[in-house]
Amino acid sequence: MTNSTIGLIGLGTMGAMLALNIAEKGFPIAVWNRTTAVTHQFKAEAGALAPMITPTETLAELVAAIKPPRAIILMVPAGEAVDQQIAALRPLMAADDLIIDAGNALFHDTNRRSADAQTLGPHFMGIGVSGGEEGARHGPAIMGGGLRQDWDRVAPVLNAIAAKYQGVPCADFMGPAGAGHFVKAVHNGIEYADMQMIAEVYGVMRDGMGMTAAEISQTLHGWNKGPLQSYLIEISAEVAGATDKHSGKPMLDMILDRAGQKGTGRWTVIEAQHLAATIPAIEAAVMARNLSSRLPERLAGQAVFGAAPQAMAKSTLTLAQLEQAMIAGKILCYAQGFALISAASAAFDWPMPLPEIARVWREGCIIRSSMLNDMATALTEDPARNLMLAPFFAEHLKATHGALRQTIAAGALHGLPLPALASGLAWFDMMRTGRSTANMIQAQRDFFGAHGFERIDGLDDKHGPWSGHGI
Ligand SMILES: NC(=O)c1ccc[n+]([C@@H]2O[C@H](COP(=O)([O-])OP(=O)(O)OC[C@H]3O[C@@H](n4cnc5c(N)ncnc54)[C@H](OP(=O)(O)O)[C@@H]3O)[C@@H](O)[C@H]2O)c1
């Protein structure tokens, strides 16, 4: 009975695919699902992989089916379900066994569960898994958090199932406790911003340039052969080229413009605020998703103000400029994401390895893109330097920020909202401004609250001539 290398709980979309992936890589796996019929159906449909799979009907059976020291992956909805499963497993497992939460947990929960594991046992790890259903089945990107020795123990399985970039597994240890889930949250934040920027340039092409979905698809296919080569551009080209089987119209034109979310982008933004990290492109992307869902309000706005005259004259903007704007936006969005991880590394005293994070994201995950290899190189040169200052990306930004400016200016003049691209540009301009306008803020604060300020000449006089005017 005790012949499985690893166990897995939760044979939903992700769990089932992950279990098949593990079995396929030669590791016998024991599985358990809350609804027992699902477990048996899973085994019945596993085909040639069925002999590697041990279905179990109780948690005690599951635990008994795994070779000690045991490792069990949880692939259930984040939150209460994870706590319930840990509580149910705890009395059945030995102190040196290991529970791995591979769902999209909030990293604070992973911190709490890691701390509980130290006193209550068994060992606990939180791993971020990216790549959706397809990734789980054929190779996800995996971001591990917990104890290094626990990671090392399960690394042979995780490395085997992970996506490979030129033979290198896209799986690595990110740091203690919730570090893996934190990095996954930032991944999702970057994913939000990258998707939003693509949606914004799509809007410029559709509404500003009057291009058809087929023309947009062709353009995106072309971009996917250049610096923008990425999974998200690739699938955007695919969806833009698809036809609706009911109406015969482009599929995109038949989809309601109300975007859903599961909240991981929001977590990233909230955490960035706590850390005083500046990620405006990601914030704008989360805002845009929230606003997209307010369709009745948008329609009311259109009724009062009228739709903006979005069509542009042909000479306003070229597709080459739009591509460059997207390149600049993408660099800025990733630079913000990596800077957030740096801020968290310092604040939580977790030395999260930035170059390795870029390497892990090169394949398997939703934000995989050719730029990530160059980012890994730039972060290896100097992990403490903001990515926009790395010579390779600084040169790209010097060459493209003009086009980003043209795009945003055209968008503003034609009523085409470009919140993520515009936030990226404002951040870029603030990051290159030696003399900002915060002197005005400091003067205001001193006026109404006597907060004091630093002087540029170093004199020790912290208050302005308005002292005493405050309330
Ligand atoms: N879908 C994705 O693309 C994706 C990508 C990365 C990460 N994730 C994360 O992976 C996790 C699983 O997602 P999923 O898409 O696979 O979900 P799913 O398809 O809804 O499957 C959920 C699984 O969890 C089980 N479950 C639900 N509540 C439970 C409870 N209280 N106790 C025990 N088992 C319970 C379900 O069992 P029953 O059969 O009994 O209902 C089912 O096996 C989530 O944290 C999700 O955020 C998902």
The ligand as an SDF file (V2000), in Angstrom:
LIG
                    3D

 48 52  0  0  0  0  0  0  0  0999 V2000
   -7.5480   27.2780  -12.4060 N   0  0  0  0  0  0  0  0  0  0  0  0
   -6.3750   27.8840  -12.5930 C   0  0  0  0  0  0  0  0  0  0  0  0
   -5.9890   28.2840  -13.7130 O   0  0  0  0  0  0  0  0  0  0  0  0
   -5.4340   28.0570  -11.4310 C   0  0  0  0  0  0  0  0  0  0  0  0
   -4.1070   28.4550  -11.6760 C   0  0  0  0  0  0  0  0  0  0  0  0
   -3.2240   28.5550  -10.6250 C   0  0  0  0  0  0  0  0  0  0  0  0
   -3.6560   28.3100   -9.3340 C   0  0  0  0  0  0  0  0  0  0  0  0
   -4.9670   27.9470   -9.1080 N   0  0  0  0  0  0  0  0  0  0  0  0
   -5.3670   27.6850   -7.7210 C   0  0  0  0  0  0  0  0  0  0  0  0
   -5.4360   26.2720   -7.5340 O   0  0  0  0  0  0  0  0  0  0  0  0
   -6.4060   25.9880   -6.5270 C   0  0  0  0  0  0  0  0  0  0  0  0
   -7.4130   24.9970   -7.1010 C   0  0  0  0  0  0  0  0  0  0  0  0
   -8.0430   25.6130   -8.2120 O   0  0  0  0  0  0  0  0  0  0  0  0
   -8.9110   24.7810   -9.2890 P   0  0  0  0  0  0  0  0  0  0  0  0
   -9.1010   25.7110  -10.4240 O   0  0  0  0  0  0  0  0  0  0  0  0
   -8.3000   23.4510   -9.5220 O   0  0  0  0  0  0  0  0  0  0  0  0
  -10.2760   24.6170   -8.4730 O   0  0  0  0  0  0  0  0  0  0  0  0
  -11.5370   23.6710   -8.7970 P   0  0  0  0  0  0  0  0  0  0  0  0
  -11.4800   23.1620  -10.1900 O   0  0  0  0  0  0  0  0  0  0  0  0
  -12.7350   24.4110   -8.3460 O   0  0  0  0  0  0  0  0  0  0  0  0
  -11.3070   22.4110   -7.8270 O   0  0  0  0  0  0  0  0  0  0  0  0
  -11.3890   22.5350   -6.4530 C   0  0  0  0  0  0  0  0  0  0  0  0
  -11.0240   21.2100   -5.8200 C   0  0  0  0  0  0  0  0  0  0  0  0
  -10.9780   21.4030   -4.4110 O   0  0  0  0  0  0  0  0  0  0  0  0
  -11.9110   20.5390   -3.7940 C   0  0  0  0  0  0  0  0  0  0  0  0
  -12.5010   21.2410   -2.6670 N   0  0  0  0  0  0  0  0  0  0  0  0
  -13.2710   22.3360   -2.6980 C   0  0  0  0  0  0  0  0  0  0  0  0
  -13.5790   22.7150   -1.4400 N   0  0  0  0  0  0  0  0  0  0  0  0
  -13.0160   21.8020   -0.6140 C   0  0  0  0  0  0  0  0  0  0  0  0
  -12.9870   21.6580    0.7870 C   0  0  0  0  0  0  0  0  0  0  0  0
  -13.6020   22.5220    1.5890 N   0  0  0  0  0  0  0  0  0  0  0  0
  -12.2920   20.6100    1.2920 N   0  0  0  0  0  0  0  0  0  0  0  0
  -11.6810   19.7290    0.4750 C   0  0  0  0  0  0  0  0  0  0  0  0
  -11.6680   19.8180   -0.8680 N   0  0  0  0  0  0  0  0  0  0  0  0
  -12.3250   20.8690   -1.3980 C   0  0  0  0  0  0  0  0  0  0  0  0
  -12.9240   20.1620   -4.8400 C   0  0  0  0  0  0  0  0  0  0  0  0
  -13.4810   18.9070   -4.4970 O   0  0  0  0  0  0  0  0  0  0  0  0
  -14.9560   18.4420   -4.9640 P   0  0  0  0  0  0  0  0  0  0  0  0
  -14.7480   17.6230   -6.2020 O   0  0  0  0  0  0  0  0  0  0  0  0
  -15.4580   17.6390   -3.8280 O   0  0  0  0  0  0  0  0  0  0  0  0
  -15.7640   19.6750   -5.1880 O   0  0  0  0  0  0  0  0  0  0  0  0
  -12.0470   20.0990   -6.0840 C   0  0  0  0  0  0  0  0  0  0  0  0
  -11.3350   18.8880   -6.1390 O   0  0  0  0  0  0  0  0  0  0  0  0
   -7.0170   27.3310   -6.1310 C   0  0  0  0  0  0  0  0  0  0  0  0
   -6.3390   27.8480   -5.0160 O   0  0  0  0  0  0  0  0  0  0  0  0
   -6.7390   28.1960   -7.3370 C   0  0  0  0  0  0  0  0  0  0  0  0
   -6.7350   29.5670   -7.0380 O   0  0  0  0  0  0  0  0  0  0  0  0
   -5.8430   27.8000  -10.1270 C   0  0  0  0  0  0  0  0  0  0  0  0
  1  2  1  0
  2  3  2  0
  2  4  1  0
  4  5  1  0
  4 48  2  0
  5  6  2  0
  6  7  1  0
  7  8  2  0
  8  9  1  0
  8 48  1  0
  9 10  1  0
  9 46  1  0
 10 11  1  0
 11 12  1  0
 11 44  1  0
 12 13  1  0
 13 14  1  0
 14 15  2  0
 14 16  1  0
 14 17  1  0
 17 18  1  0
 18 19  2  0
 18 20  1  0
 18 21  1  0
 21 22  1  0
 22 23  1  0
 23 24  1  0
 23 42  1  0
 24 25  1  0
 25 26  1  0
 25 36  1  0
 26 27  1  0
 26 35  1  0
 27 28  2  0
 28 29  1  0
 29 30  1  0
 29 35  2  0
 30 31  1  0
 30 32  2  0
 32 33  1  0
 33 34  2  0
 34 35  1  0
 36 37  1  0
 36 42  1  0
 37 38  1  0
 38 39  2  0
 38 40  1  0
 38 41  1  0
 42 43  1  0
 44 45  1  0
 44 46  1  0
 46 47  1  0
M  CHG  2   8   1  16  -1
M  END
$$$$
